[in-house]
Amino acid sequence: MPRYLLKCGCCDEKLEIHYSDDGLEIGGVNGAIQDWQEILLPLLLIEHKGDKLID
């Protein structure tokens, strides 16, 4: 599964995000893309309307 690796610039902490067409695994937690959108988009101050993302 492809992944993103996010590393902290001032310490050794890191976060792996594995992704596929139907889901994401962030920090070892699996979920559907729509479920992650419900959690993360409000934190990033981004609205989801239909098929579009609005900041």
CHARMM-style PDB file with segment names, atoms N, HN, CA, C and O in Angstrom:
ATOM      1  N   MET     1       0.844  -1.172   0.000  1.00  0.00      PROA
ATOM      2  CA  MET     1       0.000   0.000   0.000  1.00  0.00      PROA
ATOM      3  C   MET     1       0.896   1.244   0.000  1.00  0.00      PROA
ATOM      4  O   MET     1       1.833   1.315   0.795  1.00  0.00      PROA
ATOM      5  N   PRO     2       0.632   2.226  -0.871  1.00  0.00      PROA
ATOM      6  CA  PRO     2       1.432   3.449  -0.896  1.00  0.00      PROA
ATOM      7  C   PRO     2       1.254   4.240   0.394  1.00  0.00      PROA
ATOM      8  O   PRO     2       0.258   4.073   1.098  1.00  0.00      PROA
ATOM      9  N   ARG     3       2.225   5.105   0.704  1.00  0.00      PROA
ATOM     10  HN  ARG     3       3.034   5.241   0.132  1.00  0.00      PROA
ATOM     11  CA  ARG     3       2.141   5.843   1.951  1.00  0.00      PROA
ATOM     12  C   ARG     3       2.798   7.196   1.845  1.00  0.00      PROA
ATOM     13  O   ARG     3       3.620   7.458   0.967  1.00  0.00      PROA
ATOM     14  N   TYR     4       2.399   8.057   2.785  1.00  0.00      PROA
ATOM     15  HN  TYR     4       1.731   7.845   3.498  1.00  0.00      PROA
ATOM     16  CA  TYR     4       3.079   9.311   3.051  1.00  0.00      PROA
ATOM     17  C   TYR     4       3.730   9.159   4.408  1.00  0.00      PROA
ATOM     18  O   TYR     4       3.158   8.541   5.306  1.00  0.00      PROA
ATOM     19  N   LEU     5       4.912   9.711   4.568  1.00  0.00      PROA
ATOM     20  HN  LEU     5       5.376  10.213   3.838  1.00  0.00      PROA
ATOM     21  CA  LEU     5       5.598   9.708   5.851  1.00  0.00      PROA
ATOM     22  C   LEU     5       5.843  11.158   6.236  1.00  0.00      PROA
ATOM     23  O   LEU     5       6.617  11.860   5.586  1.00  0.00      PROA
ATOM     24  N   LEU     6       5.176  11.602   7.301  1.00  0.00      PROA
ATOM     25  HN  LEU     6       4.547  11.031   7.828  1.00  0.00      PROA
ATOM     26  CA  LEU     6       5.331  12.962   7.791  1.00  0.00      PROA
ATOM     27  C   LEU     6       6.276  12.925   8.981  1.00  0.00      PROA
ATOM     28  O   LEU     6       6.038  12.203   9.950  1.00  0.00      PROA
ATOM     29  N   LYS     7       7.345  13.704   8.907  1.00  0.00      PROA
ATOM     30  HN  LYS     7       7.538  14.291   8.120  1.00  0.00      PROA
ATOM     31  CA  LYS     7       8.329  13.743   9.988  1.00  0.00      PROA
ATOM     32  C   LYS     7       8.376  15.135  10.601  1.00  0.00      PROA
ATOM     33  O   LYS     7       8.228  16.147   9.916  1.00  0.00      PROA
ATOM     34  N   CYS     8       8.588  15.155  11.911  1.00  0.00      PROA
ATOM     35  HN  CYS     8       8.709  14.333  12.468  1.00  0.00      PROA
ATOM     36  CA  CYS     8       8.779  16.404  12.631  1.00  0.00      PROA
ATOM     37  C   CYS     8      10.166  16.948  12.306  1.00  0.00      PROA
ATOM     38  O   CYS     8      11.118  16.182  12.157  1.00  0.00      PROA
ATOM     39  N   GLY     9      10.278  18.271  12.197  1.00  0.00      PROA
ATOM     40  HN  GLY     9       9.505  18.894  12.318  1.00  0.00      PROA
ATOM     41  CA  GLY     9      11.563  18.875  11.886  1.00  0.00      PROA
ATOM     42  C   GLY     9      12.474  19.066  13.077  1.00  0.00      PROA
ATOM     43  O   GLY     9      13.665  19.325  12.906  1.00  0.00      PROA
ATOM     44  N   CYS    10      11.936  18.942  14.295  1.00  0.00      PROA
ATOM     45  HN  CYS    10      10.968  18.731  14.435  1.00  0.00      PROA
ATOM     46  CA  CYS    10      12.776  19.207  15.459  1.00  0.00      PROA
ATOM     47  C   CYS    10      12.957  17.992  16.375  1.00  0.00      PROA
ATOM     48  O   CYS    10      13.684  18.078  17.365  1.00  0.00      PROA
ATOM     49  N   CYS    11      12.312  16.866  16.064  1.00  0.00      PROA
ATOM     50  HN  CYS    11      11.722  16.796  15.259  1.00  0.00      PROA
ATOM     51  CA  CYS    11      12.504  15.658  16.867  1.00  0.00      PROA
ATOM     52  C   CYS    11      12.364  14.429  15.957  1.00  0.00      PROA
ATOM     53  O   CYS    11      12.263  14.574  14.739  1.00  0.00      PROA
ATOM     54  N   ASP    12      12.359  13.252  16.525  1.00  0.00      PROA
ATOM     55  HN  ASP    12      12.441  13.134  17.514  1.00  0.00      PROA
ATOM     56  CA  ASP    12      12.294  12.028  15.733  1.00  0.00      PROA
ATOM     57  C   ASP    12      10.872  11.496  15.539  1.00  0.00      PROA
ATOM     58  O   ASP    12      10.704  10.380  15.048  1.00  0.00      PROA
ATOM     59  N   GLU    13       9.843  12.266  15.914  1.00  0.00      PROA
ATOM     60  HN  GLU    13       9.979  13.173  16.313  1.00  0.00      PROA
ATOM     61  CA  GLU    13       8.460  11.821  15.760  1.00  0.00      PROA
ATOM     62  C   GLU    13       8.090  11.759  14.279  1.00  0.00      PROA
ATOM     63  O   GLU    13       8.567  12.559  13.474  1.00  0.00      PROA
ATOM     64  N   LYS    14       7.232  10.795  13.932  1.00  0.00      PROA
ATOM     65  HN  LYS    14       6.844  10.145  14.585  1.00  0.00      PROA
ATOM     66  CA  LYS    14       6.775  10.662  12.553  1.00  0.00      PROA
ATOM     67  C   LYS    14       5.376  10.066  12.542  1.00  0.00      PROA
ATOM     68  O   LYS    14       4.950   9.452  13.520  1.00  0.00      PROA
ATOM     69  N   LEU    15       4.665  10.247  11.441  1.00  0.00      PROA
ATOM     70  HN  LEU    15       5.011  10.746  10.646  1.00  0.00      PROA
ATOM     71  CA  LEU    15       3.321   9.738  11.256  1.00  0.00      PROA
ATOM     72  C   LEU    15       3.229   9.139   9.861  1.00  0.00      PROA
ATOM     73  O   LEU    15       3.562   9.797   8.875  1.00  0.00      PROA
ATOM     74  N   GLU    16       2.782   7.905   9.776  1.00  0.00      PROA
ATOM     75  HN  GLU    16       2.511   7.370  10.577  1.00  0.00      PROA
ATOM     76  CA  GLU    16       2.613   7.245   8.484  1.00  0.00      PROA
ATOM     77  C   GLU    16       1.150   7.272   8.083  1.00  0.00      PROA
ATOM     78  O   GLU    16       0.272   6.963   8.889  1.00  0.00      PROA
ATOM     79  N   ILE    17       0.890   7.642   6.832  1.00  0.00      PROA
ATOM     80  HN  ILE    17       1.604   7.893   6.178  1.00  0.00      PROA
ATOM     81  CA  ILE    17      -0.451   7.627   6.271  1.00  0.00      PROA
ATOM     82  C   ILE    17      -0.412   6.702   5.059  1.00  0.00      PROA
ATOM     83  O   ILE    17       0.202   7.023   4.042  1.00  0.00      PROA
ATOM     84  N   HSD    18      -1.070   5.559   5.176  1.00  0.00      PROA
ATOM     85  HN  HSD    18      -1.570   5.299   6.003  1.00  0.00      PROA
ATOM     86  CA  HSD    18      -1.188   4.618   4.066  1.00  0.00      PROA
ATOM     87  C   HSD    18      -2.516   4.871   3.380  1.00  0.00      PROA
ATOM     88  O   HSD    18      -3.525   5.102   4.046  1.00  0.00      PROA
ATOM     89  N   TYR    19      -2.528   4.828   2.046  1.00  0.00      PROA
ATOM     90  HN  TYR    19      -1.709   4.640   1.505  1.00  0.00      PROA
ATOM     91  CA  TYR    19      -3.753   5.141   1.328  1.00  0.00      PROA
ATOM     92  C   TYR    19      -4.011   4.162   0.192  1.00  0.00      PROA
ATOM     93  O   TYR    19      -3.094   3.569  -0.375  1.00  0.00      PROA
ATOM     94  N   SER    20      -5.296   4.016  -0.119  1.00  0.00      PROA
ATOM     95  HN  SER    20      -6.042   4.498   0.341  1.00  0.00      PROA
ATOM     96  CA  SER    20      -5.737   3.229  -1.271  1.00  0.00      PROA
ATOM     97  C   SER    20      -6.957   3.947  -1.853  1.00  0.00      PROA
ATOM     98  O   SER    20      -7.326   5.024  -1.384  1.00  0.00      PROA
ATOM     99  N   ASP    21      -7.578   3.358  -2.865  1.00  0.00      PROA
ATOM    100  HN  ASP    21      -7.278   2.483  -3.246  1.00  0.00      PROA
ATOM    101  CA  ASP    21      -8.728   3.996  -3.501  1.00  0.00      PROA
ATOM    102  C   ASP    21      -9.923   4.127  -2.566  1.00  0.00      PROA
ATOM    103  O   ASP    21     -10.734   5.038  -2.729  1.00  0.00      PROA
ATOM    104  N   ASP    22     -10.046   3.234  -1.593  1.00  0.00      PROA
ATOM    105  HN  ASP    22      -9.387   2.494  -1.461  1.00  0.00      PROA
ATOM    106  CA  ASP    22     -11.241   3.217  -0.754  1.00  0.00      PROA
ATOM    107  C   ASP    22     -11.005   3.524   0.720  1.00  0.00      PROA
ATOM    108  O   ASP    22     -11.964   3.563   1.491  1.00  0.00      PROA
ATOM    109  N   GLY    23      -9.764   3.743   1.133  1.00  0.00      PROA
ATOM    110  HN  GLY    23      -8.985   3.711   0.507  1.00  0.00      PROA
ATOM    111  CA  GLY    23      -9.563   3.995   2.552  1.00  0.00      PROA
ATOM    112  C   GLY    23      -8.195   4.551   2.890  1.00  0.00      PROA
ATOM    113  O   GLY    23      -7.294   4.616   2.054  1.00  0.00      PROA
ATOM    114  N   LEU    24      -8.074   4.951   4.152  1.00  0.00      PROA
ATOM    115  HN  LEU    24      -8.806   4.898   4.831  1.00  0.00      PROA
ATOM    116  CA  LEU    24      -6.828   5.484   4.684  1.00  0.00      PROA
ATOM    117  C   LEU    24      -6.502   4.797   5.998  1.00  0.00      PROA
ATOM    118  O   LEU    24      -7.394   4.407   6.751  1.00  0.00      PROA
ATOM    119  N   GLU    25      -5.216   4.657   6.259  1.00  0.00      PROA
ATOM    120  HN  GLU    25      -4.491   4.975   5.648  1.00  0.00      PROA
ATOM    121  CA  GLU    25      -4.751   4.230   7.570  1.00  0.00      PROA
ATOM    122  C   GLU    25      -3.821   5.321   8.072  1.00  0.00      PROA
ATOM    123  O   GLU    25      -2.748   5.544   7.513  1.00  0.00      PROA
ATOM    124  N   ILE    26      -4.244   5.998   9.131  1.00  0.00      PROA
ATOM    125  HN  ILE    26      -5.116   5.818   9.586  1.00  0.00      PROA
ATOM    126  CA  ILE    26      -3.468   7.092   9.689  1.00  0.00      PROA
ATOM    127  C   ILE    26      -3.060   6.706  11.092  1.00  0.00      PROA
ATOM    128  O   ILE    26      -3.912   6.522  11.960  1.00  0.00      PROA
ATOM    129  N   GLY    27      -1.767   6.581  11.322  1.00  0.00      PROA
ATOM    130  HN  GLY    27      -1.074   6.730  10.616  1.00  0.00      PROA
ATOM    131  CA  GLY    27      -1.264   6.218  12.633  1.00  0.00      PROA
ATOM    132  C   GLY    27      -1.771   4.871  13.120  1.00  0.00      PROA
ATOM    133  O   GLY    27      -1.938   4.679  14.325  1.00  0.00      PROA
ATOM    134  N   GLY    28      -2.020   3.937  12.215  1.00  0.00      PROA
ATOM    135  HN  GLY    28      -1.885   4.093  11.236  1.00  0.00      PROA
ATOM    136  CA  GLY    28      -2.485   2.608  12.578  1.00  0.00      PROA
ATOM    137  C   GLY    28      -3.993   2.475  12.687  1.00  0.00      PROA
ATOM    138  O   GLY    28      -4.490   1.401  13.025  1.00  0.00      PROA
ATOM    139  N   VAL    29      -4.741   3.555  12.406  1.00  0.00      PROA
ATOM    140  HN  VAL    29      -4.337   4.427  12.131  1.00  0.00      PROA
ATOM    141  CA  VAL    29      -6.202   3.520  12.485  1.00  0.00      PROA
ATOM    142  C   VAL    29      -6.769   3.492  11.072  1.00  0.00      PROA
ATOM    143  O   VAL    29      -6.552   4.424  10.298  1.00  0.00      PROA
ATOM    144  N   ASN    30      -7.497   2.429  10.731  1.00  0.00      PROA
ATOM    145  HN  ASN    30      -7.674   1.672  11.360  1.00  0.00      PROA
ATOM    146  CA  ASN    30      -8.099   2.274   9.408  1.00  0.00      PROA
ATOM    147  C   ASN    30      -9.456   2.947   9.362  1.00  0.00      PROA
ATOM    148  O   ASN    30     -10.190   2.961  10.350  1.00  0.00      PROA
ATOM    149  N   GLY    31      -9.788   3.509   8.196  1.00  0.00      PROA
ATOM    150  HN  GLY    31      -9.193   3.498   7.393  1.00  0.00      PROA
ATOM    151  CA  GLY    31     -11.106   4.101   8.012  1.00  0.00      PROA
ATOM    152  C   GLY    31     -11.355   4.416   6.556  1.00  0.00      PROA
ATOM    153  O   GLY    31     -10.428   4.520   5.752  1.00  0.00      PROA
ATOM    154  N   ALA    32     -12.629   4.566   6.233  1.00  0.00      PROA
ATOM    155  HN  ALA    32     -13.381   4.482   6.886  1.00  0.00      PROA
ATOM    156  CA  ALA    32     -13.016   4.969   4.882  1.00  0.00      PROA
ATOM    157  C   ALA    32     -12.618   6.429   4.672  1.00  0.00      PROA
ATOM    158  O   ALA    32     -12.526   7.198   5.629  1.00  0.00      PROA
ATOM    159  N   ILE    33     -12.389   6.796   3.441  1.00  0.00      PROA
ATOM    160  HN  ILE    33     -12.463   6.171   2.663  1.00  0.00      PROA
ATOM    161  CA  ILE    33     -11.984   8.163   3.121  1.00  0.00      PROA
ATOM    162  C   ILE    33     -13.041   9.159   3.593  1.00  0.00      PROA
ATOM    163  O   ILE    33     -12.697  10.220   4.113  1.00  0.00      PROA
ATOM    164  N   GLN    34     -14.316   8.834   3.420  1.00  0.00      PROA
ATOM    165  HN  GLN    34     -14.595   7.971   2.998  1.00  0.00      PROA
ATOM    166  CA  GLN    34     -15.393   9.727   3.854  1.00  0.00      PROA
ATOM    167  C   GLN    34     -15.373   9.924   5.373  1.00  0.00      PROA
ATOM    168  O   GLN    34     -15.650  11.023   5.855  1.00  0.00      PROA
ATOM    169  N   ASP    35     -15.050   8.881   6.124  1.00  0.00      PROA
ATOM    170  HN  ASP    35     -14.825   7.989   5.733  1.00  0.00      PROA
ATOM    171  CA  ASP    35     -14.972   9.012   7.577  1.00  0.00      PROA
ATOM    172  C   ASP    35     -13.834   9.935   7.983  1.00  0.00      PROA
ATOM    173  O   ASP    35     -13.999  10.761   8.881  1.00  0.00      PROA
ATOM    174  N   TRP    36     -12.681   9.806   7.334  1.00  0.00      PROA
ATOM    175  HN  TRP    36     -12.547   9.135   6.604  1.00  0.00      PROA
ATOM    176  CA  TRP    36     -11.550  10.678   7.642  1.00  0.00      PROA
ATOM    177  C   TRP    36     -11.868  12.114   7.246  1.00  0.00      PROA
ATOM    178  O   TRP    36     -11.454  13.049   7.932  1.00  0.00      PROA
ATOM    179  N   GLN    37     -12.606  12.303   6.138  1.00  0.00      PROA
ATOM    180  HN  GLN    37     -12.943  11.543   5.581  1.00  0.00      PROA
ATOM    181  CA  GLN    37     -12.987  13.660   5.732  1.00  0.00      PROA
ATOM    182  C   GLN    37     -13.855  14.323   6.792  1.00  0.00      PROA
ATOM    183  O   GLN    37     -13.682  15.509   7.074  1.00  0.00      PROA
ATOM    184  N   GLU    38     -14.785  13.582   7.384  1.00  0.00      PROA
ATOM    185  HN  GLU    38     -14.927  12.619   7.154  1.00  0.00      PROA
ATOM    186  CA  GLU    38     -15.654  14.137   8.426  1.00  0.00      PROA
ATOM    187  C   GLU    38     -14.851  14.609   9.634  1.00  0.00      PROA
ATOM    188  O   GLU    38     -15.222  15.580  10.293  1.00  0.00      PROA
ATOM    189  N   ILE    39     -13.753  13.917   9.918  1.00  0.00      PROA
ATOM    190  HN  ILE    39     -13.452  13.128   9.382  1.00  0.00      PROA
ATOM    191  CA  ILE    39     -12.928  14.262  11.072  1.00  0.00      PROA
ATOM    192  C   ILE    39     -11.950  15.388  10.749  1.00  0.00      PROA
ATOM    193  O   ILE    39     -11.840  16.350  11.508  1.00  0.00      PROA
ATOM    194  N   LEU    40     -11.235  15.273   9.622  1.00  0.00      PROA
ATOM    195  HN  LEU    40     -11.323  14.491   9.005  1.00  0.00      PROA
ATOM    196  CA  LEU    40     -10.121  16.175   9.347  1.00  0.00      PROA
ATOM    197  C   LEU    40     -10.499  17.495   8.681  1.00  0.00      PROA
ATOM    198  O   LEU    40      -9.887  18.521   8.977  1.00  0.00      PROA
ATOM    199  N   LEU    41     -11.485  17.496   7.797  1.00  0.00      PROA
ATOM    200  HN  LEU    41     -11.983  16.663   7.557  1.00  0.00      PROA
ATOM    201  CA  LEU    41     -11.798  18.734   7.076  1.00  0.00      PROA
ATOM    202  C   LEU    41     -12.222  19.875   7.996  1.00  0.00      PROA
ATOM    203  O   LEU    41     -11.755  20.996   7.793  1.00  0.00      PROA
ATOM    204  N   PRO    42     -13.083  19.657   9.003  1.00  0.00      PROA
ATOM    205  CA  PRO    42     -13.404  20.769   9.906  1.00  0.00      PROA
ATOM    206  C   PRO    42     -12.182  21.292  10.669  1.00  0.00      PROA
ATOM    207  O   PRO    42     -12.093  22.489  10.945  1.00  0.00      PROA
ATOM    208  N   LEU    43     -11.252  20.416  11.007  1.00  0.00      PROA
ATOM    209  HN  LEU    43     -11.324  19.444  10.783  1.00  0.00      PROA
ATOM    210  CA  LEU    43     -10.040  20.850  11.699  1.00  0.00      PROA
ATOM    211  C   LEU    43      -9.179  21.741  10.814  1.00  0.00      PROA
ATOM    212  O   LEU    43      -8.478  22.625  11.306  1.00  0.00      PROA
ATOM    213  N   LEU    44      -9.232  21.505   9.507  1.00  0.00      PROA
ATOM    214  HN  LEU    44      -9.801  20.786   9.107  1.00  0.00      PROA
ATOM    215  CA  LEU    44      -8.461  22.294   8.548  1.00  0.00      PROA
ATOM    216  C   LEU    44      -9.247  23.486   8.006  1.00  0.00      PROA
ATOM    217  O   LEU    44      -8.786  24.193   7.110  1.00  0.00      PROA
ATOM    218  N   LEU    45     -10.464  23.702   8.575  1.00  0.00      PROA
ATOM    219  HN  LEU    45     -10.839  23.128   9.303  1.00  0.00      PROA
ATOM    220  CA  LEU    45     -11.356  24.788   8.155  1.00  0.00      PROA
ATOM    221  C   LEU    45     -11.711  24.685   6.676  1.00  0.00      PROA
ATOM    222  O   LEU    45     -11.726  25.689   5.964  1.00  0.00      PROA
ATOM    223  N   ILE    46     -11.996  23.475   6.218  1.00  0.00      PROA
ATOM    224  HN  ILE    46     -11.984  22.659   6.795  1.00  0.00      PROA
ATOM    225  CA  ILE    46     -12.389  23.212   4.842  1.00  0.00      PROA
ATOM    226  C   ILE    46     -13.788  22.604   4.858  1.00  0.00      PROA
ATOM    227  O   ILE    46     -14.063  21.679   5.623  1.00  0.00      PROA
ATOM    228  N   GLU    47     -14.678  23.135   4.000  1.00  0.00      PROA
ATOM    229  HN  GLU    47     -14.454  23.886   3.379  1.00  0.00      PROA
ATOM    230  CA  GLU    47     -16.030  22.605   3.893  1.00  0.00      PROA
ATOM    231  C   GLU    47     -16.117  21.648   2.721  1.00  0.00      PROA
ATOM    232  O   GLU    47     -15.427  21.816   1.715  1.00  0.00      PROA
ATOM    233  N   HSD    48     -16.970  20.640   2.856  1.00  0.00      PROA
ATOM    234  HN  HSD    48     -17.530  20.503   3.673  1.00  0.00      PROA
ATOM    235  CA  HSD    48     -17.185  19.643   1.810  1.00  0.00      PROA
ATOM    236  C   HSD    48     -18.611  19.804   1.319  1.00  0.00      PROA
ATOM    237  O   HSD    48     -19.557  19.482   2.038  1.00  0.00      PROA
ATOM    238  N   LYS    49     -18.776  20.303   0.088  1.00  0.00      PROA
ATOM    239  HN  LYS    49     -18.007  20.564  -0.496  1.00  0.00      PROA
ATOM    240  CA  LYS    49     -20.107  20.482  -0.488  1.00  0.00      PROA
ATOM    241  C   LYS    49     -20.182  19.699  -1.786  1.00  0.00      PROA
ATOM    242  O   LYS    49     -19.539  20.048  -2.777  1.00  0.00      PROA
ATOM    243  N   GLY    50     -20.974  18.635  -1.770  1.00  0.00      PROA
ATOM    244  HN  GLY    50     -21.496  18.351  -0.966  1.00  0.00      PROA
ATOM    245  CA  GLY    50     -21.087  17.795  -2.954  1.00  0.00      PROA
ATOM    246  C   GLY    50     -19.754  17.146  -3.255  1.00  0.00      PROA
ATOM    247  O   GLY    50     -19.180  16.467  -2.403  1.00  0.00      PROA
ATOM    248  N   ASP    51     -19.262  17.352  -4.462  1.00  0.00      PROA
ATOM    249  HN  ASP    51     -19.728  17.903  -5.154  1.00  0.00      PROA
ATOM    250  CA  ASP    51     -17.970  16.794  -4.873  1.00  0.00      PROA
ATOM    251  C   ASP    51     -16.832  17.797  -4.728  1.00  0.00      PROA
ATOM    252  O   ASP    51     -15.704  17.505  -5.125  1.00  0.00      PROA
ATOM    253  N   LYS    52     -17.107  18.981  -4.163  1.00  0.00      PROA
ATOM    254  HN  LYS    52     -18.023  19.218  -3.840  1.00  0.00      PROA
ATOM    255  CA  LYS    52     -16.088  20.028  -4.094  1.00  0.00      PROA
ATOM    256  C   LYS    52     -15.678  20.311  -2.663  1.00  0.00      PROA
ATOM    257  O   LYS    52     -16.464  20.159  -1.728  1.00  0.00      PROA
ATOM    258  N   LEU    53     -14.432  20.726  -2.514  1.00  0.00      PROA
ATOM    259  HN  LEU    53     -13.794  20.850  -3.273  1.00  0.00      PROA
ATOM    260  CA  LEU    53     -13.888  21.160  -1.227  1.00  0.00      PROA
ATOM    261  C   LEU    53     -13.744  22.679  -1.283  1.00  0.00      PROA
ATOM    262  O   LEU    53     -13.179  23.220  -2.233  1.00  0.00      PROA
ATOM    263  N   ILE    54     -14.264  23.371  -0.249  1.00  0.00      PROA
ATOM    264  HN  ILE    54     -14.724  22.931   0.523  1.00  0.00      PROA
ATOM    265  CA  ILE    54     -14.238  24.828  -0.218  1.00  0.00      PROA
ATOM    266  C   ILE    54     -13.529  25.282   1.036  1.00  0.00      PROA
ATOM    267  O   ILE    54     -13.895  24.879   2.140  1.00  0.00      PROA
ATOM    268  N   ASP    55     -12.501  26.132   0.875  1.00  0.00      PROA
ATOM    269  HN  ASP    55     -12.204  26.460  -0.022  1.00  0.00      PROA
ATOM    270  CA  ASP    55     -11.793  26.632   2.067  1.00  0.00      PROA
ATOM    271  C   ASP    55     -12.229  28.016   2.433  1.00  0.00      PROA
ATOM    272  OT1 ASP    55     -11.733  28.581   3.407  1.00  0.00      PROA
TER     273      ASP     55
END
